[in-house]
């Protein structure tokens, strides 16, 4: 199979099509709360209340225009202690002071702080090295931080083309992730230096629709 690297994937029409879904809000039928199963505003409010002397940090990967980030900030009283960072391939409008929007690929970007909450709404479907991103993001969490993302296990393929299946889910569980195949979500609590037993080979942007009904990217690996 002809696989493509991350540079070619960034220019793919499938990834460009993902940019059509840039206006997702915090709530509502397709909002973050429903898609991730986590009430972002409540999580941030609780963190601010539990940590009255420090800044609370939220990182949103593949954030689109940042609408959900702006909505969350507008709902919180102590915005001066809130640090929100959104990463996306396409820049958005100028955000308020508590929000930083970074135009970058999540594959290359590295943070300069730790995060109490890391989210990724449907963005992993369009990333080449999905497992690599999950591993790196795990090391960006604060001691009590949590990561939650949409994750389609069927998008992880072995070199012969078959889904990684239980080999993958067992490895994720051993590394401290909680994967729900019914809701297609993945979660972890607390940081770790994760080394999953797979070596990334490349991506296939011709995989077709995944469970969302939209064209997605398959990521190919070989077991270490």
GULUM-423314 format. One record per residue: residue number from 0; residue in one letter; x negated, y, z of N, C-alpha, C in turn. Coordinates in Angstrom, 3 decimals, padded with zeros to 6 digits. Layout:
  vovex  pati       n_x       n_y       n_z      ca_x      ca_y      ca_z       c_x       c_y       c_z
    NUM     a         X         Y         Z         X         Y         Z         X         Y         Z
...
This chain:
  vovex  pati       n_x       n_y       n_z      ca_x      ca_y      ca_z       c_x       c_y       c_z
      0     x  -000.843  -001.197   000.000   000.000   000.000   000.000  -000.876   001.243   000.000
      1     x  -000.499   002.248  -000.758  -001.226   003.511  -000.807  -000.745   004.402   000.332
      2     x  -001.579   004.558   001.349  -001.257   005.396   002.493  -001.913   006.761   002.325
      3     x  -001.324   007.766   002.928  -001.864   009.115   002.826  -002.383   009.577   004.186
      4     x  -003.331   010.520   004.157  -003.892   011.040   005.399  -003.055   012.210   005.907
      5     x  -003.485   012.780   007.040  -002.684   013.826   007.680  -002.608   015.097   006.835
      6     x  -003.687   015.416   006.125  -003.660   016.620   005.297  -002.621   016.498   004.188
      7     x  -002.592   015.345   003.525  -001.606   015.125   002.469  -000.196   015.052   003.053
      8     x  -000.071   014.485   004.240   001.243   014.363   004.861   001.838   015.736   005.181
      9     x   000.990   016.661   005.624   001.463   018.004   005.941   002.100   018.672   004.730
     10     x   001.586   018.353   003.543   002.108   018.941   002.305   003.245   018.134   001.681
     11     x   003.616   017.025   002.307   004.637   016.137   001.749   006.016   016.791   001.753
     12     x   006.830   016.465   000.765   008.192   016.991   000.702   009.022   016.494   001.869
     13     x   008.704   015.317   002.409   009.458   014.794   003.552   009.250   015.675   004.776
     14     x   008.008   016.070   005.022   007.718   016.956   006.146   008.303   018.334   005.890
     15     x   008.240   018.806   004.659   008.844   020.093   004.319   010.347   020.063   004.549
     16     x   010.985   018.946   004.244   012.420   018.809   004.457   012.766   018.911   005.937
     17     x   011.833   018.464   006.787   012.037   018.567   008.223   012.214   020.021   008.645
     18     x   011.572   020.943   007.923   011.652   022.353   008.271   013.055   022.925   008.050
     19     x   013.907   022.184   007.323   015.278   022.642   007.131   016.052   022.617   008.452
     20     x   015.583   021.812   009.392   016.279   021.665   010.668   015.545   022.480   011.740
     21     x   015.447   023.792   011.530   014.633   024.623   012.404   015.442   025.392   013.445
     22     x   016.752   025.334   013.356   017.562   026.208   014.202   018.255   025.457   015.336
     23     x   017.746   024.313   015.721   018.377   023.519   016.776   018.379   024.292   018.101
     24     x   019.524   024.288   018.772   019.651   025.005   020.031   019.407   024.118   021.235
     25     x   019.569   024.694   022.400   019.341   023.959   023.639   020.512   023.037   023.966
     26     x   021.722   023.505   023.690   022.923   022.736   024.030   023.759   022.510   022.771
     27     x   024.897   021.878   022.944   025.764   021.598   021.806   025.557   020.194   021.266
     28     x   026.282   019.877   020.207   026.299   018.508   019.678   024.916   018.023   019.264
     29     x   024.100   018.886   018.662   022.761   018.503   018.228   021.669   019.189   019.047
     30     x   022.028   019.693   020.223   021.070   020.416   021.046   020.101   019.508   021.771
     31     x   019.080   020.108   022.333   018.038   019.364   023.037   018.617   018.492   024.149
     32     x   019.538   019.051   024.912   020.074   018.320   026.056   020.707   017.003   025.628
     33     x   021.480   017.043   024.559   022.146   015.820   024.111   021.169   014.885   023.397
     34     x   020.306   015.431   022.555   019.411   014.590   021.760   018.370   013.892   022.637
     35     x   017.849   014.601   023.633   016.825   014.019   024.507   017.407   013.348   025.749
     36     x   018.669   013.664   026.080   019.252   013.110   027.295   018.711   013.765   028.549
     37     x   018.168   014.969   028.402   017.589   015.708   029.526   018.106   017.139   029.479
     38     x   018.590   017.622   030.605   019.049   019.006   030.689   017.828   019.883   030.953
     39     x   017.291   020.478   029.895   016.042   021.221   029.990   016.156   022.369   030.993
     40     x   017.227   023.139   030.920   017.386   024.283   031.814   017.398   023.852   033.270
     41     x   018.078   022.747   033.562   018.132   022.245   034.936   016.764   021.773   035.402
     42     x   016.047   021.063   034.520   014.705   020.590   034.876   013.799   021.770   035.207
     43     x   013.818   022.798   034.368   012.961   023.961   034.601   013.382   024.728   035.855
     44     x   014.690   024.850   036.076   015.187   025.525   037.275   014.731   024.805   038.531
     45     x   014.822   023.476   038.530   014.394   022.676   039.682   012.891   022.819   039.915
     46     x   012.120   022.822   038.831   010.668   022.959   038.965   010.299   024.320   039.549
     47     x   010.969   025.375   039.102   010.709   026.709   039.628   011.067   026.796   041.103
     48     x   012.136   026.112   041.490   012.566   026.128   042.883   011.614   025.321   043.770
     49     x   011.140   024.192   043.243   010.257   023.318   044.021   008.832   023.853   044.113
     50     x   008.454   024.734   043.195   007.086   025.251   043.149   007.129   026.782   043.139
     51     x   007.483   027.411   044.262   007.739   028.861   044.269   006.501   029.737   044.107
     52     x   005.306   029.145   044.168   004.095   029.963   044.120   003.245   029.732   042.872
     53     x   003.788   029.024   041.904   002.992   028.775   040.704   003.848   028.899   039.453
     54     x   003.163   028.982   038.320   003.839   029.042   037.022   004.251   027.635   036.591
     55     x   005.425   027.522   036.032   005.936   026.255   035.494   005.792   026.291   033.975
     56     x   005.203   025.233   033.417   004.871   025.236   031.990   005.636   024.157   031.234
     57     x   006.223   024.559   030.093   006.935   023.646   029.192   006.296   023.739   027.821
     58     x   005.971   022.593   027.247   005.437   022.508   025.887   006.444   021.781   025.013
     59     x   006.819   022.403   023.895   007.734   021.776   022.947   006.997   021.557   021.626
     60     x   006.817   020.319   021.261   006.125   019.952   020.023   007.123   019.910   018.875
     61     x   006.745   020.465   017.727   007.632   020.543   016.559   008.883   021.343   016.920
     62     x   008.665   022.576   017.357   009.724   023.379   017.978   010.630   024.088   016.990
     63     x   010.327   024.027   015.682   011.127   024.768   014.723   010.973   026.267   014.933
     64     x   012.052   027.003   014.870   012.005   028.453   015.030   011.909   028.880   016.488
     65     x   012.016   027.910   017.405   011.929   028.227   018.831   013.226   028.683   019.452
     66     x   014.347   028.444   018.778   015.629   028.882   019.303   015.974   028.271   020.648
     67     x   015.703   026.994   020.810   016.004   026.333   022.087   015.132   026.883   023.205
     68     x   013.897   027.254   022.877   013.000   027.814   023.879   013.512   029.171   024.352
     69     x   013.947   029.991   023.397   014.483   031.313   023.744   015.762   031.170   024.589
     70     x   016.589   030.203   024.210   017.841   029.993   024.942   017.569   029.572   026.375
     71     x   016.594   028.666   026.552   016.251   028.214   027.898   015.733   029.368   028.746
     72     x   014.841   030.166   028.167   014.278   031.291   028.917   015.356   032.277   029.345
     73     x   016.355   032.491   028.489   017.408   033.456   028.802   018.293   032.994   029.951
     74     x   018.298   031.683   030.221   019.154   031.135   031.271   018.485   031.138   032.641
     75     x   017.173   031.361   032.679   016.429   031.224   033.929   016.131   032.584   034.542
     76     x   016.299   032.678   035.853   016.122   033.951   036.548   014.638   034.311   036.709
     77     x   013.812   033.344   037.050   012.407   033.624   037.358   011.535   033.422   036.115
     78     x   011.835   034.182   035.081   011.101   034.024   033.827   009.643   034.464   033.949
     79     x   009.338   035.282   034.958   007.961   035.728   035.132   007.038   034.594   035.573
     80     x   007.611   033.498   036.066   006.814   032.334   036.468   006.961   031.180   035.486
     81     x   007.440   031.498   034.310   007.680   030.469   033.305   006.748   030.663   032.122
     82     x   006.108   029.582   031.720   005.234   029.595   030.542   005.763   028.556   029.555
     83     x   006.213   029.024   028.389   006.777   028.124   027.379   005.936   028.233   026.116
     84     x   005.498   027.076   025.610   004.700   027.028   024.386   005.402   026.140   023.371
     85     x   005.548   026.639   022.160   006.133   025.855   021.072   005.134   025.723   019.938
     86     x   005.010   024.523   019.380   004.080   024.252   018.285   004.874   023.830   017.065
     87     x   004.592   024.437   015.913   005.248   024.033   014.680   004.392   024.445   013.485
     88     x   004.614   023.781   012.360   003.855   024.081   011.143   004.215   025.435   010.546
     89     x   005.424   025.914   010.842   005.901   027.175   010.276   006.149   028.155   011.412
     90     x   005.695   029.377   011.252   005.825   030.371   012.314   007.266   030.845   012.444
     91     x   007.608   031.307   013.649   008.926   031.855   013.909   008.851   033.349   014.173
     92     x   009.976   033.950   014.526   010.021   035.374   014.846   009.268   035.642   016.148
     93     x   008.908   036.890   016.364   008.179   037.275   017.570   008.997   036.907   018.809
     94     x   008.420   036.117   019.730   009.171   035.662   020.901   009.037   036.631   022.079
     95     x   009.830   036.445   023.122   009.664   037.235   024.349   008.364   036.864   025.059
     96     x   007.944   037.639   026.061   006.620   037.444   026.668   006.376   036.067   027.266
     97     x   007.412   035.423   027.779   007.209   034.128   028.428   007.081   032.976   027.439
     98     x   007.243   033.241   026.151   007.172   032.201   025.124   006.005   032.473   024.189
     99     x   005.228   031.416   023.925   004.143   031.508   022.948   004.433   030.520   021.828
    100     x   004.571   031.026   020.602   004.787   030.172   019.446   003.473   030.058   018.680
    101     x   003.035   028.820   018.478   001.759   028.553   017.821   002.029   027.878   016.484
    102     x   001.475   028.419   015.421   001.602   027.805   014.101   000.416   026.868   013.898
    103     x   000.681   025.580   013.980  -000.390   024.578   013.892   000.234   023.211   013.684
    104     x  -000.593   022.270   013.278  -000.178   020.872   013.213  -000.363   020.241   014.584
    105     x   000.641   019.513   015.049   000.519   018.855   016.351  -000.571   017.791   016.330
    106     x  -000.982   017.364   015.137  -002.045   016.379   015.015  -003.394   016.962   015.415
    107     x  -003.621   018.255   015.122  -004.915   018.882   015.374  -004.951   019.729   016.639
    108     x  -003.815   020.221   017.071  -003.770   021.208   018.149  -004.154   020.592   019.495
    109     x  -004.867   021.373   020.316  -005.226   020.973   021.671  -004.868   022.104   022.620
    110     x  -004.322   021.808   023.790  -003.879   022.845   024.719  -005.015   023.361   025.598
    111     x  -004.747   024.484   026.281  -005.681   025.020   027.259  -005.081   025.036   028.656
    112     x  -003.989   024.286   028.846  -003.365   024.171   030.157  -002.636   022.830   030.262
    113     x  -002.149   022.523   031.452  -001.337   021.323   031.684   000.135   021.719   031.741
    114     x   001.011   020.739   031.504   002.434   021.044   031.370   003.281   020.196   032.312
    115     x   004.287   020.844   032.878   005.249   020.149   033.736   006.280   019.390   032.910
    116     x   006.498   019.848   031.686   007.461   019.208   030.792   006.932   019.292   029.365
    117     x   006.915   018.166   028.680   006.566   018.121   027.255   007.712   017.444   026.523
    118     x   008.208   018.090   025.476   009.310   017.535   024.702   008.956   017.503   023.221
    119     x   009.637   016.619   022.500   009.511   016.564   021.043   010.824   016.012   020.487
    120     x   011.625   016.893   019.894   012.940   016.512   019.375   012.815   016.124   017.904
    121     x   012.876   014.840   017.627   012.834   014.275   016.278   011.546   014.603   015.502
    122     x   010.591   015.244   016.139   009.373   015.612   015.429   008.439   014.449   015.129
    123     x   008.420   013.451   016.015   007.528   012.306   015.810   007.835   011.546   014.526
    124     x   009.062   011.659   014.037   009.429   010.956   012.806   008.583   011.413   011.625
    125     x   007.983   012.600   011.725   007.258   013.200   010.600   005.763   013.327   010.864
    126     x   005.307   012.732   011.960   003.886   012.743   012.316   003.228   011.461   011.795
    127     x   001.983   011.590   011.333   001.254   010.411   010.870   000.885   009.507   012.033
    128     x  -000.066   009.928   012.836  -000.512   009.114   013.972   000.379   009.392   015.179
    129     x   001.543   008.781   015.184   002.505   008.976   016.256   001.950   008.502   017.602
    130     x   001.299   007.345   017.603   000.782   006.786   018.855  -000.362   007.632   019.389
    131     x  -001.169   008.171   018.491  -002.246   009.054   018.920  -001.725   010.301   019.597
    132     x  -000.636   010.874   019.055  -000.046   012.062   019.657   000.529   011.742   021.030
    133     x   001.223   010.612   021.164   001.758   010.221   022.469   000.632   010.043   023.485
    134     x  -000.465   009.455   023.052  -001.599   009.240   023.958  -002.198   010.574   024.391
    135     x  -002.430   011.479   023.450  -003.015   012.769   023.796  -002.086   013.577   024.699
    136     x  -000.797   013.610   024.339   000.159   014.384   025.128   000.245   013.869   026.567
    137     x   000.008   012.591   026.760   000.041   012.031   028.118  -001.011   012.672   029.010
    138     x  -002.136   013.040   028.423  -003.215   013.645   029.214  -002.974   015.123   029.477
    139     x  -001.945   015.711   028.870  -001.655   017.136   029.040  -000.676   017.405   030.173
    140     x  -000.169   016.364   030.818   000.838   016.528   031.861   000.218   016.901   033.202
    141     x   000.972   017.654   033.996   000.611   017.885   035.390   000.855   016.597   036.178
    142     x   000.375   016.503   037.421   000.560   015.267   038.196   001.999   014.767   038.274
    143     x   002.954   015.684   038.340   004.365   015.282   038.396   005.103   015.601   037.102
    144     x   004.367   015.878   036.035   004.990   016.252   034.780   005.638   015.088   034.068
    145     x   006.539   015.413   033.142   007.193   014.361   032.376   007.189   014.694   030.889
    146     x   007.124   013.642   030.098   007.179   013.735   028.638   008.413   012.994   028.165
    147     x   009.173   013.601   027.269   010.325   012.927   026.685   010.413   013.311   025.213
    148     x   010.653   012.297   024.372   010.674   012.520   022.930   011.565   011.489   022.262
    149     x   012.041   011.837   021.070   012.696   010.843   020.219   011.619   010.008   019.555
    150     x   011.810   008.704   019.574   010.780   007.802   019.057   011.438   006.595   018.413
    151     x   011.143   006.389   017.134   011.694   005.266   016.378   010.617   004.189   016.261
    152     x   010.745   003.131   017.043   009.735   002.072   017.043   009.611   001.416   015.675
    153     x   010.680   001.422   014.880   010.633   000.820   013.548   009.720   001.603   012.612
    154     x   009.372   002.831   012.991   008.475   003.632   012.176   007.011   003.301   012.383
    155     x   006.716   002.391   013.312   005.342   001.940   013.557   005.176   000.592   012.864
    156     x   004.304   000.548   011.859   004.130  -000.644   011.038   002.701  -001.187   011.151
    157     x   002.576  -002.490   011.012   001.259  -003.119   010.943   000.774  -003.086   009.496
    158     x  -000.486  -003.389   009.289  -001.107  -003.213   007.971  -000.394  -003.986   006.870
    159     x   000.243  -005.114   007.208   000.964  -005.883   006.212   002.334  -005.333   005.884
    160     x   002.806  -004.352   006.651   004.095  -003.728   006.386   005.182  -004.063   007.382
    161     x   004.965  -005.074   008.220   005.992  -005.469   009.183   006.025  -004.504   010.362
    162     x   007.208  -004.287   010.959   007.267  -003.473   012.177   006.396  -004.075   013.273
    163     x   005.804  -003.215   014.102   004.920  -003.704   015.168   005.682  -004.460   016.244
    164     x   006.971  -004.179   016.388   007.842  -004.971   017.258   007.394  -005.047   018.703
    165     x   007.454  -006.246   019.265   007.154  -006.422   020.683   005.697  -006.127   021.008
    166     x   004.824  -006.322   020.051   003.421  -005.973   020.288   003.316  -004.493   020.674
    167     x   004.101  -003.679   019.998   004.106  -002.248   020.287   004.794  -001.948   021.608
    168     x   006.011  -002.436   021.775   006.767  -002.090   022.978   006.075  -002.607   024.235
    169     x   005.437  -003.758   024.159   004.687  -004.275   025.308   003.490  -003.385   025.624
    170     x   002.820  -002.912   024.586   001.662  -002.035   024.789   002.088  -000.693   025.376
    171     x   003.209  -000.162   024.917   003.710   001.094   025.462   004.073   000.939   026.936
    172     x   004.720  -000.155   027.259   005.103  -000.400   028.650   003.861  -000.535   029.529
    173     x   002.867  -001.260   029.052   001.640  -001.439   029.825   000.910  -000.117   030.056
    174     x   001.094   000.837   029.124   000.437   002.142   029.231   001.244   003.136   030.056
    175     x   002.399   002.730   030.562   003.176   003.592   031.437   004.325   004.329   030.775
    176     x   004.612   004.005   029.512   005.751   004.625   028.838   007.018   003.806   029.083
    177     x   008.141   004.498   029.068   009.446   003.841   029.114   010.114   004.100   027.774
    178     x   010.334   003.043   027.012   010.951   003.179   025.697   012.340   002.568   025.720
    179     x   013.327   003.325   025.261   014.704   002.855   025.172   015.043   002.690   023.694
    180     x   015.087   001.442   023.239   015.379   001.177   021.839   016.802   001.497   021.449
    181     x   017.687   001.566   022.431   019.091   001.875   022.131   019.264   003.356   021.788
    182     x   018.610   004.202   022.544   018.731   005.647   022.313   017.583   006.200   021.465
    183     x   016.580   005.365   021.188   015.387   005.796   020.443   014.710   006.986   021.132
    184     x   014.486   006.812   022.435   013.761   007.814   023.212   012.589   007.151   023.925
    185     x   011.566   007.959   024.180   010.424   007.486   024.942   010.126   008.507   026.035
    186     x   009.710   008.014   027.190   009.516   008.871   028.356   008.310   008.391   029.143
    187     x   007.629   009.320   029.773   006.632   008.938   030.762   006.604   009.991   031.861
    188     x   006.177   009.567   033.037   006.063   010.464   034.188   004.633   010.436   034.673
    189     x   004.007   011.591   034.705   002.643   011.702   035.187   001.608   011.489   034.103
    190     x   000.419   012.086   034.291  -000.620   012.044   033.252  -001.394   010.736   033.254
    191     x  -002.058   010.472   032.151  -002.924   009.296   032.042  -003.809   009.451   030.817
    192     x  -004.982   008.847   030.883  -005.838   008.730   029.703  -005.450   007.435   029.004
    193     x  -004.565   007.544   028.033  -003.961   006.374   027.394  -004.812   005.901   026.217
    194     x  -005.037   004.614   026.151  -005.682   003.990   024.997  -004.810   002.827   024.544
    195     x  -004.014   003.059   023.521  -003.154   002.008   022.990  -003.967   001.115   022.056
    196     x  -003.673  -000.180   022.023  -004.506  -001.138   021.275  -004.210  -001.173   019.778
    197     x  -004.186   000.014   019.149  -003.909   000.104   017.718  -004.842   001.137   017.090
    198     x  -005.284   000.860   015.870  -006.089   001.817   015.117  -005.270   002.332   013.955
    199     x  -005.175   003.650   013.866  -004.345   004.291   012.845  -004.973   004.133   011.459
    200     x  -004.152   003.767   010.470  -004.614   003.556   009.100  -004.160   004.639   008.136
    201     x  -003.003   005.207   008.358  -002.455   006.207   007.448  -000.937   006.181   007.480
    202     x  -000.334   007.036   006.661   001.115   007.208   006.689   001.738   006.931   005.330
    203     x   003.007   006.563   005.362   003.805   006.355   004.148   004.996   007.304   004.197
    204     x   004.988   008.307   003.315   006.092   009.267   003.294   007.216   008.846   002.348
    205     x   007.145   007.599   001.862   008.196   007.074   000.987   009.049   006.036   001.705
    206     x   009.029   006.074   003.029   009.708   005.052   003.820   011.224   005.132   003.724
    207     x   011.753   006.301   003.398   013.200   006.450   003.315   013.806   006.845   004.651
    208     x   015.134   006.852   004.752   015.810   007.298   005.971   015.551   006.371   007.155
    209     x   015.442   006.958   008.339   015.395   006.160   009.554   016.762   006.232   010.235
    210     x   016.835   005.979   011.537   018.135   005.904   012.205   018.893   007.231   012.198
    211     x   018.190   008.344   011.959   018.865   009.638   011.904   019.608   009.855   010.593
    212     x   019.298   009.024   009.596   019.866   009.215   008.268   019.037   010.113   007.379
    213     x   017.934   010.665   007.925   017.063   011.549   007.170   015.769   010.820   006.785
    214     x   015.169   011.164   005.634   013.888   010.560   005.256   012.846   010.795   006.347
    215     x   012.073   009.772   006.644   011.076   009.847   007.708   009.753   009.265   007.210
    216     x   008.798   009.178   008.097   007.447   008.711   007.770   007.151   007.449   008.572
    217     x   006.652   006.425   007.898   006.150   005.246   008.588   004.666   005.419   008.856
    218     x   004.242   005.015   010.027   002.844   005.113   010.435   002.256   003.710   010.522
    219     x   001.115   003.504   009.879   000.521   002.173   009.785  -000.702   002.041   010.704
    220     x  -000.782   000.878   011.359  -001.843   000.593   012.317  -002.326  -000.845   012.154
    221     x  -003.513  -001.091   012.659  -003.967  -002.449   012.833  -004.308  -002.657   014.294
    222     x  -004.016  -003.825   014.843  -004.327  -004.086   016.258  -005.834  -004.027   016.487
    223     x  -006.211  -003.459   017.637  -007.624  -003.428   017.991  -008.040  -004.808   018.513
